């Protein structure tokens, strides 16, 4: 009798567990980015400074085309929150919802980046040595370790650098070094060890990567 009761109880528990699992809703799938909406929002808000397809023609404004969308979304959120300081970009990002940011970021990632070019042969040689090998005696890591030997970056972690305007890259490295840009501990630590010439060299070398 006890055996039958135990078997019956076990069956009831199994049935209840099965029903409970069946009643648990499946996790909602993240909505796919709307590239059409992303292009429309980018055209309305961003294109004047960053170019119609994200290939900025103005050296002080970065090229955004073919950039990793996760990186772009992170930067927009940090502009909006003030974690990354820039009065103009904070105003622009404040007008964007999370969905807008996602749509814009994925649309930009789908756009082909136009190649850049280096300008100073002497600086390029120095920039290449630092980018590929770092400076061991000063404990400066090679940039290629995070940003890829070709400057393609690593999705969701490190941004694409290839072809970026040298003037923009130089400004960002200097800002990291001087504390103006504080949204990456790793980059602050690296830039703190670089002098002006090394920053210019890296920026020039990166501009020619492809």
Buried (B, 14 or more C-beta within 10 A) or exposed (E): EEEEEEEEEEEEEEEEEEEEEEEEEEEEEEEEBBBEBBBBBBBEBBBEBBBEBBBBEBBEBBBBBBBBBBBBBBBBBBBBEEEBBBEEBBEBBEEBEEBBBBBBBBBBBBBEBBEBEBEBEEBBEBBBBBBEEBBEEEEBBBBBEBBBEEBBBBEEEBBBBBBBBBBBBBBBBBBBBEEEBBBBEEBBBBBEBBEEEBBBBBBBBBBBBE
